Every structure is written in C-alpha cells, then in structure tokens.
Amino acid sequence: MLLSLKQFKPFDQLPENVLLELSKTIPVKTYSTGSFVFIEGEKSLDSLFLVLSGVVEIITGNGVVRLRSQGDFFGETVILTGKRYPASAKVIAELTCYVLGREAFENLLHNYQEVARYFNRVLTDRMCGLYEEMLQEQPYESFGLGFERFKQKVYDIMSAPVETCQPHTPINDLARLFTKKKISSMVVTDANGKMLGLVSERDIISKVLARDGNPSVVVAVDIMQQDPPTLIANAFFYQALLTMLKSHGKYIVVTDKKRPIGIVTIGDLTRARITSSLTIVKDIELAGSIPELAQAIKQINKTVATMISEKASASEIGEVVSELYDILTRRLLLLAENLMVEKGLGRPSVDYCWLTMGSGGREELTPSSDQDSAIIYADVSLEEEGKIKDYFRELAQYVTDGLDLCGLIKCPGNIMPTNPEWCLSLTTWKSTVLQWASTPNPDAVRQFTIFLDFRPVFGQDYLAQTLRDYTLHLFRTTPALLHFLTSDALSHRVPLNLFKHVILEKNKDHKNEVDLKKSACVHIVDCIRIFAMRESIVEVNTLARLKKLVQFEAISADDAEYYEAAFQSLMMFRMRENLRKLGLGFIPDNYINPNNLSERERSVMRESFLAVDRLQTVTGLAFQV
C-alpha cells in the first residue's frame, strides 16, 4: 500500500487543503531495480524524491552507501544547496516515488516555517553529525601525547561541600578555621546562602597582616573578593583552565543559582594533570627578558596538540591559545615600559591601549597565525604628537620583536604599531576609520576588516570602547557601508566546481592542495562580521557573534549551528595540519591535501565548503548583493 503525503515529515504539518492540492499535482514515478534515479555529477533534476515503496542506495564518491526506503526522502542536498548531484542514487528494489519539483518545494519553504525549519535541521544535523564523528575517530594518542581529560566536567574535580562563613565573621576566627579544616579559602554567604564573595589565606596576608592591620577588628566582608570567578558544575575542564588563566587567580567558585556548591583550585587542576598551560603562565609572569619568554612559550604548541588529542573543539583551543598570547603580550609591554625607563625615556606620558586584531582579536589563533596589532593613545597637542609617536614606536618595536621570537610572526602586511599608520591618537583613529568606510578599494577593505576585529589587551580600555562606539555608530548611520563590505566579501567565492567538489590548486608549490584559510574560513568570518556590524554587536569572536545573531533573530538557530559546525571543522583541520607541519620542521601555511584525509574527513571538508557557500548566498540575499 502506498503512503499518503501526510505520512512524510515535515509534510504532516501542512493544512489538509494544502496536502490535498499537492497530492493532486505531485507526479508519481516508478524506477526498475538496477536503474539509477540520478548519477553523481549529473545536472539537478530540481526535485525532491519521497519514497512510497522500494529501496534506493545513495552512493557517494568516497564509496559511502546510505539506504532510503519507504517514508524516507532523498535528493534534498541538491535541491537545497547545489546544481549537480554529489552522489548517485541506485535502485535496489523497485522504487516508487512522489517527485516534488523545485517550484512547489520552494513555495512550501517560503510559506510554511515548519517545513523550512525541518530541512534546515536536516542540513545542520548532517554537518554536526559528520563533525562529531570525525572528532570521535581521532585517537587519544594523536601527536604522541598521553591522556589529559579536557572533556571531563568541573564537578569531577571540585572540592565539595563548600566551607562558608558570614560577612561579619572576624578574621581571627577565619584563620583558625583555615588551620582546623586544612583549607585555604572560604566563601562568604548571606543569610539565604547566596554567595557574596571569597576570602583566601592570601587575602588575610596581603590585606591585613602585610598592612599591620588588627585581625581582631577586621571581618570577612572587609577583605573579601566581591566577584570571584565562577562556573557551573557542568562546565568542561577547558573552561576551568581558561577561567583560571583569565582571572590570574587560584580559585573558582562552582555555583548553582548563585549558591556555592564547590571550589576548584590550581591544586585541583594540577591533580587532574591540566598543568601545562598554568605552568606557561607562571613562567611568563616570572620571565625578565625576551629569551626567557621564548623558552616559556614553547609549551603552547604542546597544549594545542594535547587539546586536539582530547577532542576539544577548535574554538576551545583558539580561546586558550589566544589567552596565553594575551598574557605574553602584557608581559612584553611591562618589560618594554621598564626598558624605556632605563633608557631615560620614562613611562608613557599619555593614556594608551594596545589592541590585538585579526585572528588574535577574534581569539581564533592557530599555529600559523601572525601578528595584527595597533596602538591607540589619548589626544595630545600638535607639538607633542611627534615625540609621543616616536615613544610608542620604540615601545612597539620591543613588543613585536618579542612576539616574533616567541612564535607569533610579524605581519607580512605590516599591520603593527611599528608602522605609523597603526599607532594613532583617538581622534586620528576616528578619521582613519571614516576614510576606510568612504574609500571603495580593496586595500581599504582589507585594513578595515582586520581593524573591525580589534580587542584591547593592555592599557586603558576606555580608548578602545570609545573607538568601538564610534565605529558602530558609523555603520548605523551609513547603510551603504554594509552593502560595500558585502560586495567585496562576495567577490571571492568558495572554490567549488559544477559538481560541488572542492577545487584544488594546480600550481606546483601546492598542487592538489587547498588553502583552508583563504578559501573557506575567511568567508565565514567576513559574512558573520557583516551581519554583526548591522546589529551593532560588540563581540568580535566569530562564534560569539553568531550566538548574538541568533539572539537577535538575525540568523536562525539551525542555520547558526550549521555554520558553526563548518567553522569548527575547518579550523580543526587547519590546527591539526599546521601542527603536523611544525613537527616536521615545515612552515605552517593553512594548506591541506584532502587525499591525506580519511573518507569521513573528506566528507566533512566538502560539507563544510558547501555550508560556507550557502552562507555566502544567504549574505548576498540579506544585503542585496
């Protein structure tokens, strides 16, 4: 017995009159056993096939076979994303199908949200499934490293229950409790058990004893940390590591609805063997010279390799690596200021802020990343301008040289504050941004897009915030600017051929390879940035922007998940391949040869390119380009 249209998801959500009309107009076709409905590479039949009876196998170029039988559909990939078939459909038991044409299908997508959501979900689930399968295929022994449990949860390592005290508990009593209970911190709570702050042994020493205070008259609320770093119990290890790195502290309070339920200390992380990154931080903060810093930073690539082997996502890795390089940059700036004093040039005479931009600004650093940075300083008189510029240029030279020696190579395009064009006063920065926005040429766009991902790393943040506010205001008041950036972003498309296969390089240096950064990743970054500028989103990390766009309903949750899976996949390929090349003594360059990947990985890469292609199309439609 043949199925009715109502027995197919998502068509079962359609009104009865629509179903009745469709059932009258949709043709039914029968295909004999052994025949092909379509063959890989053939032009699309512009149809979605709904299986009423029989079985068909979908055969990909990689040899992967998937069966479709009664109640299933096939052909959705091409009708949604492509012009030619990426696989063949061979009938293995006489097949009878409804054949839904493109026009009718697109009308349903346009008029019925539940249908559109369903097919968006189909693409998203396939992409996410492939990505997760690829991660799970990766052995723990990758790169010859052992097991570090980045995917365990905070509740596995936290100390519980939490020792608490009241706000007016005397410090003398706290010290005795620390000794009696053999603890080094205590959470301060109110009468309802909600956290107010945290007191540690270090607080007692630095805030009371070191200042000759009287412990008998000082109480917990007088010296507590009011906003200690917190996490939920379900957070991953890597989040605990990142929180510890960013807070420069020794404690994380684990909370549930603002009530403390556990404590994570550096000791807990050490016992869990998540120590390499914390050791790097300690070595950086103790280093007194660039050679010492270069020695300390050698462990970063080992941290990357370990996190890859532990199936951490690319975004998790990028965030940890970026934070470590932020800490390194801050240390270099402190050393640079001390050196300027030794030279008789003194401390900076005006407020300034060091900005990191590009992949560093987005917290998406990989082993192949270079420096993109700038300095913004408070406005000064014309008489002072030259002297101030010379001062910051010399300071920047020390920092950029140091970063280069520590593995973050100098920007080939000279986008660094040693270049006078990237070391400017606040007012001059505003003029520069306005000029970029008004100049429709490729060089201006390149500089503008790198700049738009800036993030303050050291100095007075208010300068960066003022410049951010000005830039977002410019986008709100100049609608043509978004159109201009979109036109430039879409002038280079994802390299896919008519069969929707990835086009590989033909030149001898990179024959049969593809540049994952320039061919795919940059397109995701550019498109998401354009949407973010339209919505005045202040976040610069690509996935953080994507999350905000979902909240603002500028991009659907399913689409966002689809693009995120593609971005994570491509970034993971880049990190793994660049790390492999570093291990072999080669210069990492973002190129990869798909023939060196497993069948599943090649499928993931191709699906990721298709997702980027779709994002570019969606962006073009949204901004009328």
VOGU-3710 file (C-alpha; in Angstrom, 3 decimals, decimal comma):
1> mllslkqfkp> 0,000/0,000/0,000  1,364/3,389/-0,999  1,909/6,030/1,644  -0,070/9,258/1,612  1,787/12,565/1,601  0,654/13,155/5,186  2,844/10,247/6,330  6,034/12,113/5,400  7,724/14,534/7,774  7,540/17,548/7,666
11> fdqlpenvll> 4,587/17,500/5,271  2,413/16,086/8,034  2,448/19,621/9,490  0,703/21,124/6,457  -3,022/22,015/6,401  -5,358/19,404/4,920  -6,292/21,560/1,911  -2,618/22,069/1,026  -1,940/18,342/1,296  -4,932/17,581/-0,909
21> elsktipvkt> -3,799/20,030/-3,577  -0,221/18,687/-3,500  -1,345/15,078/-3,781  -3,238/16,001/-6,965  -0,337/17,818/-8,577  2,780/15,894/-7,496  3,656/13,206/-10,063  4,390/9,622/-9,008  7,232/7,800/-10,795  8,448/4,196/-10,736
31> ystgsfvfie> 12,069/3,095/-11,295  13,090/-0,501/-12,038  15,600/-2,484/-9,994  19,190/-1,772/-11,058  18,388/1,576/-12,665  19,689/4,950/-11,493  17,440/7,832/-10,474  20,461/10,104/-10,962  24,239/9,749/-11,240  26,954/11,722/-9,486
41> geksldslfl> 27,868/14,824/-11,476  24,599/14,974/-13,390  22,702/18,248/-13,518  19,991/18,515/-10,890  16,529/17,202/-11,719  15,253/20,004/-9,442  13,202/17,507/-7,462  12,823/16,044/-4,002  12,061/12,299/-4,088  9,684/10,859/-1,449
51> vlsgvveiit> 9,853/7,038/-1,284  6,414/5,408/-1,405  7,776/1,868/-1,799  11,043/0,116/-2,650  14,664/0,822/-1,711  17,346/3,058/-3,216  21,001/3,313/-2,190  22,809/6,662/-2,190  26,448/6,099/-3,221  28,988/8,885/-2,650
61> gngvvrlrsq> 32,286/9,339/-4,489  34,029/8,133/-1,312  32,192/4,809/-1,520  29,869/5,552/1,411  26,447/3,911/0,926  23,226/5,037/2,605  19,825/3,352/2,082  16,499/5,134/1,638  13,240/3,194/1,907  9,506/3,737/2,463
71> gdffgetvil> 8,810/7,023/4,248  12,287/8,469/3,515  13,235/11,159/1,043  16,397/11,842/-0,989  17,735/14,475/-3,351  17,487/17,156/-0,639  21,184/18,089/-0,856  20,983/19,360/-4,405  17,565/20,965/-4,194  18,764/22,905/-1,121
81> tgkrypasak> 22,385/23,695/-1,903  23,668/22,666/-5,331  23,321/22,439/-9,091  24,695/18,920/-9,667  24,461/15,674/-7,760  27,289/14,873/-5,315  26,246/11,189/-5,222  24,408/8,540/-7,247  21,009/7,007/-6,445  20,782/3,329/-7,497
91> viaeltcyvl> 17,534/1,371/-7,163  17,987/-1,980/-5,414  14,273/-2,843/-5,080  11,686/-1,448/-7,484  11,140/2,132/-6,412  8,001/4,267/-6,484  8,311/7,920/-5,506  6,463/11,178/-5,233  8,584/13,666/-7,213  8,212/17,136/-5,691
101> greafenllh> 9,518/19,808/-8,087  11,680/22,768/-7,079  8,972/25,409/-7,549  6,483/23,583/-5,318  9,238/22,805/-2,789  10,416/26,431/-2,592  6,824/27,634/-2,192  6,467/25,343/0,814  9,747/26,594/2,305  8,631/30,183/1,813
111> nyqevaryfn> 5,079/29,830/3,112  5,404/27,259/5,913  8,047/27,850/8,575  7,791/24,303/9,931  8,886/22,920/6,537  11,765/25,399/6,263  12,900/24,619/9,814  12,793/20,893/9,156  15,008/20,998/6,071  17,393/23,468/7,717
121> rvltdrmcgl> 17,627/20,922/10,514  18,412/18,163/8,004  21,465/20,078/6,753  22,527/21,032/10,271  22,244/17,514/11,689  24,236/16,075/8,814  27,034/18,624/9,209  27,147/18,350/13,005  26,996/14,562/12,848  29,917/14,358/10,452
131> yeemlqeqpy> 31,944/16,739/12,635  31,301/14,775/15,818  32,098/11,501/14,070  35,373/12,982/12,829  36,336/14,081/16,361  35,493/10,680/17,791  37,594/8,958/15,111  40,641/10,897/16,275  42,746/8,765/18,617  43,794/9,925/22,059
141> esfglgferf> 47,379/9,177/21,078  47,433/11,907/18,377  50,840/13,537/18,068  52,297/11,019/20,511  50,730/12,615/23,570  49,065/10,975/26,520  45,629/11,430/28,022  44,612/14,773/29,526  40,936/14,894/30,317  39,840/18,160/28,739
151> kqkvydimsa> 36,334/16,785/28,218  35,654/15,923/31,837  33,408/18,188/33,858  34,136/20,589/36,708  32,065/18,527/39,145  34,617/15,711/38,719  37,423/17,753/40,272  35,814/20,376/42,517  36,119/20,223/46,293  32,724/19,900/47,959
161> pvetcqphtp> 30,898/20,739/50,117  31,978/24,381/50,286  33,142/25,875/53,551  31,268/29,138/54,136  31,199/31,992/56,612  29,058/35,042/57,354  30,054/38,573/56,254  30,908/39,689/59,805  32,996/36,673/60,793  36,225/38,028/62,402
171> indlarlftk> 39,463/37,354/60,544  40,928/35,701/63,662  38,128/33,126/63,510  38,686/32,606/59,789  42,412/31,954/60,299  41,632/29,343/62,950  39,074/27,681/60,642  41,605/27,586/57,792  44,046/25,760/60,061  41,478/23,412/61,604
181> kkissmvvtd> 39,851/22,400/58,305  43,109/22,462/56,290  41,662/24,775/53,659  42,964/27,952/52,027  39,733/29,759/51,109  36,179/30,261/52,292  33,065/31,566/50,544  31,196/34,431/52,198  27,400/33,993/52,017  24,322/35,922/53,077
191> angkmlglvs> 21,511/34,626/55,284  19,934/32,872/52,267  23,104/31,015/51,365  23,863/33,116/48,274  27,484/33,989/47,570  28,734/37,477/48,445  32,448/36,923/47,917  35,502/34,825/48,733  38,265/35,149/51,327  41,594/33,346/50,918
201> erdiiskvla> 44,713/32,994/53,055  46,390/35,339/50,590  43,737/37,998/51,297  44,410/37,784/55,041  48,161/38,123/54,491  48,122/40,863/51,830  45,181/42,926/53,085  45,598/42,624/56,853  48,926/41,304/58,116  51,119/42,947/55,452
211> rdgnpsvvva> 49,465/46,303/56,251  49,871/45,886/60,021  46,114/45,597/60,408  44,443/44,297/63,552  42,910/40,864/62,779  40,616/41,146/65,787  38,670/44,100/64,330  38,689/43,104/60,653  35,820/40,936/59,373  35,326/38,834/56,221
221> vdimqqdppt> 33,331/41,442/54,297  36,185/43,958/54,722  38,696/41,946/52,702  36,690/39,512/50,573  36,925/39,359/46,779  33,466/40,578/45,773  33,339/38,987/42,317  35,423/35,803/42,351  35,405/33,796/39,095  32,556/31,286/38,939
231> lianaffyqa> 31,479/28,309/36,835  28,582/25,892/36,834  29,249/22,286/37,807  28,547/21,075/34,261  31,297/23,226/32,730  34,180/21,455/30,979  37,764/21,255/32,204  38,948/23,571/29,458  36,553/26,257/30,781  38,078/25,905/34,240
241> lltmlkshgk> 41,528/26,236/32,707  40,519/29,289/30,681  38,789/30,911/33,676  41,908/30,395/35,793  44,075/31,881/33,039  41,897/34,952/32,587  41,334/35,682/36,273  45,020/35,250/37,235  43,657/33,756/40,441  43,859/30,478/42,300
251> yivvtdkkrp> 40,202/29,756/42,971  36,981/29,248/41,017  33,677/29,041/42,890  31,268/26,484/41,437  27,714/27,762/41,816  24,123/26,680/41,318  21,619/29,578/41,230  24,202/31,849/42,912  24,708/29,375/45,752  28,227/27,920/46,148
261> igivtigdlt> 28,405/24,149/45,773  32,133/23,607/45,197  35,583/25,125/44,817  38,179/24,463/42,101  41,773/25,378/42,924  45,005/25,335/40,963  45,814/22,258/43,016  42,682/20,526/41,708  43,724/21,267/38,125  47,218/20,036/38,892
271> raritsslti> 45,912/16,753/40,282  43,791/16,451/37,136  47,012/16,853/35,120  45,831/20,058/33,371  49,128/21,717/34,240  50,997/22,692/31,088  49,101/25,912/30,383  49,227/27,023/34,026  52,982/26,384/34,046  53,315/28,540/30,943
281> vkdielagsi> 51,545/31,419/32,723  53,805/31,164/35,745  56,926/31,086/33,558  55,696/34,094/31,528  54,993/36,152/34,622  58,436/35,392/36,073  60,346/35,977/32,823  62,583/39,051/32,771  63,679/39,000/29,145  62,554/38,006/25,666
291> pelaqaikqi> 64,745/34,839/25,594  63,149/33,693/28,854  59,690/34,374/27,441  60,530/32,457/24,255  61,539/29,498/26,392  58,301/29,689/28,401  56,078/29,879/25,344  57,497/26,719/23,745  54,858/24,696/25,566  51,949/26,370/23,721
301> nktvatmise> 52,047/24,011/20,750  52,152/21,058/23,135  48,995/22,426/24,784  47,344/22,689/21,353  48,321/19,120/20,456  47,054/17,815/23,790  43,714/19,556/23,444  43,329/18,225/19,885  44,033/14,699/21,039  41,451/15,144/23,788
311> kasaseigev> 38,759/16,122/21,273  38,495/19,723/22,418  36,839/21,870/19,747  38,771/24,320/17,588  37,104/27,285/19,298  38,097/25,988/22,735  41,697/25,613/21,602  41,770/29,021/19,910  40,477/30,699/23,056  43,118/29,101/25,298
321> vselydiltr> 45,967/29,872/22,871  44,780/33,465/22,412  44,613/33,996/26,170  48,173/32,696/26,574  49,414/35,098/23,896  47,476/37,934/25,577  49,339/37,192/28,807  52,611/37,118/26,853  51,806/40,468/25,198  51,018/42,100/28,538
331> rllllaenlm> 54,303/40,845/29,976  56,232/42,160/26,974  54,591/45,573/27,357  55,541/45,747/31,022  59,134/44,813/30,156  59,094/47,360/27,333  57,938/50,145/29,654  60,692/49,247/32,137  63,247/49,351/29,315  62,016/52,805/28,267
341> vekglgrpsv> 62,576/53,989/31,851  66,104/52,534/31,833  66,801/54,450/28,619  65,707/57,680/30,299  62,507/57,974/28,255  60,203/57,399/31,210  56,751/55,829/31,449  54,106/56,653/28,838  53,071/60,298/29,327  49,549/59,724/27,986
351> dycwltmgsg> 46,926/57,019/28,294  47,225/54,304/25,660  45,738/50,934/24,765  47,339/48,046/22,901  44,886/46,402/20,509  45,139/42,925/19,050  43,232/42,408/15,804  42,552/39,798/13,128  42,579/36,196/14,379  44,140/37,285/17,689
361> greeltpssd> 41,370/39,816/18,235  38,765/37,160/17,473  40,515/34,691/19,831  40,992/32,281/16,942  44,781/31,929/16,907  46,280/28,833/15,261  49,897/27,639/14,978  50,162/29,556/11,668  48,847/32,921/12,887  50,766/36,175/12,585
371> qdsaiiyadv> 50,603/39,478/14,452  47,906/42,046/13,761  48,058/44,832/16,342  47,749/48,566/16,890  48,111/51,298/19,499  45,545/53,949/20,298  46,582/56,832/22,572  44,795/59,828/24,070  44,734/63,045/22,054  47,751/65,325/22,503
381> sleeegkikd> 48,760/68,729/21,147  50,446/69,031/17,745  53,686/69,975/19,477  53,677/66,706/21,460  52,499/64,425/18,640  55,888/63,642/17,109  57,548/62,847/20,427  54,626/60,633/21,509  54,678/58,722/18,210  58,421/58,098/18,492
391> yfrelaqyvt> 57,993/56,831/22,059  55,262/54,335/21,190  57,015/53,215/18,018  60,103/52,254/20,039  57,975/50,561/22,687  56,091/48,669/19,962  59,346/47,559/18,323  60,352/45,727/21,512  56,940/44,038/21,784  56,602/42,996/18,132
401> dgldlcglik> 60,190/41,666/18,101  59,404/39,722/21,259  56,211/38,214/19,892  58,058/37,238/16,717  60,760/35,426/18,678  58,022/33,720/20,730  56,350/32,218/17,654  53,779/34,846/16,666  55,451/36,047/13,478  55,355/39,652/12,299
411> cpgnimptnp> 52,520/40,638/10,000  53,624/40,410/6,339  51,325/43,373/5,619  52,999/45,460/8,353  49,785/45,838/10,361  51,604/46,560/13,613  52,126/49,719/15,704  55,739/49,951/14,494  54,020/51,215/11,343  52,934/54,865/11,991
421> ewclslttwk> 49,598/54,143/10,273  48,705/51,728/13,092  49,844/53,908/16,008  47,421/56,838/16,212  45,625/59,179/18,601  41,925/58,617/19,274  40,852/61,480/17,007  43,156/60,357/14,200  41,844/56,809/14,524  38,305/58,104/14,036
431> stvlqwastp> 39,387/59,964/10,895  41,119/56,830/9,594  38,035/54,675/10,173  35,865/57,236/8,391  38,292/57,275/5,460  38,256/53,467/5,177  34,470/53,495/5,255  34,367/56,068/2,466  37,010/54,501/0,210  35,755/51,668/-2,012
441> npdavrqfti> 39,053/49,979/-2,840  40,404/46,511/-1,919  43,291/47,763/0,242  40,997/49,914/2,371  38,571/46,997/2,808  41,383/44,646/3,844  42,604/47,052/6,519  39,084/47,916/7,655  38,026/44,283/8,128  41,170/43,443/10,106
451> fldfrpvfgq> 40,589/46,510/12,284  36,916/45,640/12,949  38,016/42,599/14,963  40,085/44,627/17,451  40,192/43,801/21,154  42,008/45,657/23,975  44,780/43,646/25,611  46,700/46,176/27,730  46,285/49,767/28,884  43,242/51,975/29,233
461> dylaqtlrdy> 40,202/50,146/27,852  38,099/53,319/27,605  40,057/54,338/24,499  39,114/51,097/22,744  35,494/51,394/23,901  35,223/54,953/22,568  36,599/53,854/19,207  34,243/50,850/19,140  31,239/53,075/19,823  32,279/55,448/17,038
471> tlhlfrttpa> 32,725/52,589/14,556  29,334/51,010/15,311  27,678/54,429/15,043  29,251/54,783/11,604  27,621/51,532/10,483  24,235/52,608/11,874  24,342/55,932/10,026  25,899/54,684/6,769  23,764/51,804/5,408  25,728/51,743/2,140
481> llhfltsdal> 28,787/50,627/4,117  27,305/47,164/4,709  26,492/46,817/1,011  30,041/47,882/0,167  31,630/45,310/2,526  29,288/42,569/1,283  30,179/43,253/-2,360  33,849/42,920/-1,521  33,355/39,800/0,638  31,385/38,042/-2,112
491> shrvplnlfk> 33,806/38,992/-4,886  35,650/35,768/-3,986  33,529/32,647/-3,696  34,210/29,270/-2,168  36,198/27,191/-4,721  33,586/24,598/-5,709  33,173/23,194/-9,207  29,919/22,402/-11,032  29,721/19,076/-9,180  30,114/20,933/-5,866
501> hvileknkdh> 33,510/19,362/-5,253  36,365/21,409/-3,776  38,656/22,848/-6,458  42,308/22,110/-5,648  45,400/24,141/-6,515  47,187/23,372/-9,781  50,443/25,279/-9,228  53,489/23,160/-8,428  54,053/24,578/-4,928  50,641/23,453/-3,661
511> knevdlkksa> 49,438/21,012/-6,301  46,279/19,123/-5,246  46,018/21,179/-2,032  43,561/23,823/-0,841  44,180/26,854/1,395  41,614/26,381/4,150  42,027/29,909/5,492  41,652/31,918/2,274  39,291/29,510/0,526  36,788/28,958/3,329
521> cvhivdciri> 37,450/30,227/6,876  37,849/33,859/5,869  34,462/33,768/4,118  32,688/32,623/7,286  34,454/35,306/9,311  33,629/38,022/6,760  29,955/37,125/6,368  29,279/36,777/10,100  31,109/40,080/10,724  28,857/41,894/8,230
531> famresivev> 25,711/40,639/9,976  27,259/41,585/13,355  28,012/45,152/12,223  24,418/45,563/11,075  23,193/44,548/14,537  25,819/46,674/16,404  27,216/43,565/18,100  30,308/44,373/20,167  31,661/40,805/20,351  34,487/40,068/17,917
541> ntlarlkklv> 34,844/36,287/18,229  33,104/34,672/15,237  31,078/32,141/17,210  30,210/34,710/19,895  28,910/36,973/17,110  26,941/34,052/15,695  25,363/33,367/19,095  24,310/37,017/19,392  22,859/36,969/15,877  20,644/34,063/16,909
551> qfeaisadda> 19,502/36,009/19,994  18,662/38,991/17,775  16,863/36,622/15,339  19,108/37,854/12,525  20,108/34,224/11,790  18,079/31,141/12,677  19,363/28,792/15,359  19,528/25,880/12,891  21,472/27,894/10,332  23,846/29,130/13,038
561> eyyeaafqsl> 24,507/25,568/14,200  25,164/24,545/10,590  27,699/27,357/10,065  29,308/26,736/13,446  29,906/23,054/12,697  31,512/24,008/9,384  33,714/26,640/11,022  34,792/24,286/13,831  35,619/21,584/11,270  37,702/23,855/9,042
571> mmfrmrenlr> 39,556/25,381/11,992  40,314/21,924/13,367  41,731/20,827/10,007  43,916/23,960/9,985  45,199/23,428/13,521  45,975/19,757/13,023  47,722/20,248/9,689  49,726/23,284/10,799  50,802/21,475/13,956  51,853/18,463/11,881
581> klglgfipdn> 53,967/20,678/9,620  55,597/22,363/12,590  56,505/18,943/13,961  58,173/18,071/10,651  60,107/21,332/10,609  57,984/22,941/7,866  56,415/26,406/7,938  52,655/26,108/8,624  50,673/27,655/5,771  46,999/26,548/6,097
591> yinpnnlser> 47,243/24,324/3,003  45,998/20,751/3,174  45,874/17,855/0,720  42,449/16,170/1,001  43,971/12,914/-0,291  45,783/12,624/3,058  42,480/12,597/4,946  40,187/9,703/5,753  36,975/9,246/3,763  34,934/10,687/6,612
601> ersvmresfl> 37,232/13,681/6,930  36,975/14,383/3,205  33,187/14,289/3,562  33,394/16,730/6,476  35,598/19,090/4,476  33,307/19,052/1,460  30,183/19,555/3,588  31,943/22,462/5,323  32,677/24,123/1,976  29,022/23,657/0,991
611> avdrlqtvtg> 27,983/25,351/4,251  30,261/28,306/3,518  28,830/28,518/0,003  25,337/28,649/1,453  26,340/31,337/3,979  27,721/33,473/1,158  24,461/33,085/-0,753  22,391/33,987/2,331  24,599/37,029/2,943  24,197/38,203/-0,639
621> lafqv> 20,416/37,944/-0,368  20,305/39,700/3,011  22,344/42,674/1,823  21,004/42,729/-1,747  24,282/41,879/-3,453
//
